[in-house]
Amino acid sequence: MKREALEEVVDKHISSIEKHSERLPGKFDKEDIHDLRVNYKKVRAFLRLLLIEKNTGDLHIPHKLKALYHDAGKVRDMQLFLDELHQLPVVFQLPHCNSHWNRQLFADKEEAVTAIEVVHFKKIISSLTDELPKELHDVTLKKFLHQKVAAIHILLLAADDEHDLHSIRKQLKDIIYVIRIFENDWGISFPIRGVSEKKLSDMASLLGDFNDRCLAISLLQSGYNNNENENAVLKQLENSWQIQKNSQQQELLQRVRELRIEHAF
């Protein structure tokens, strides 16, 4: 793949991040936040791939863009958490907690707006394209996949908690996003046979649901206050979610081990 095609990927996804970030202030639509973060992850996975290529410059995600990604993520996490909470009858028993969480959501949105204002997207595109290699070779792609699979295997050797599962998901997502760049951005089949994007995506989706449950528990714990009645409600809900989390964790650890990704290519 020649340099021109590499530049197109960087330009497309950074420009998409800019488009969605411009639409965030005021509405903070969940789909805009989701699309912003997906485009960021595609760029990040693509740069990780290109860093393996010979004659690649200093390719890295600028700090300000990384901060925007994280700040938008905090808004997204709180939105999903509050959406789930408001589907439960106990939400009406938590007025103080709800006030706390809504204040936190407002503060997170303010941080995201500030992060948007300081990002210069055209400069980012220019700085990244300047460091791109002349072309991307198939051998580099194979090396990238082997590194990702090796990282997953290392994690599985002693995997026993949510952090391991989250790390495994990140490795899987890097593979998935690179496959989608070939198929969706360049309109060509992924050049390495035997890699099932659907199988990897299904697993990554399950791991994503588990990660959302872990984040929800963390945000729930942040609501504890001086009100004994609310704390009792929080504790009961937390215990219920912890049981769900523990069950998911054990099932996912087993399913990841059975994925047999080492035979994918």
Buried (B, 14 or more C-beta within 10 A) or exposed (E): BEEEBBBEBBBBBBBBBBBBBEBBEEEBEEEBBEBBBBBBBBBBBBBBBBBBBEEBBEBBBBEBBBBBBBBBBBBBBBBBBBEBBEEEEBBEBBEBBBEBBEEBBEEBBEBBBEBBEEBEBEEBBEBBBEBBBEBBEEEBBBBBBEBBBEBBEEBBEEBEEBEBBBBBBBBBBBBBBBBBBBEEBBEEEBEBEEBBBEBBBEBBEBBBEBBBBBBBBEBBEBBBBEBEEBBEBBEEBBEEBEEEBEEBBEEBBEEBEEBEBEEBB
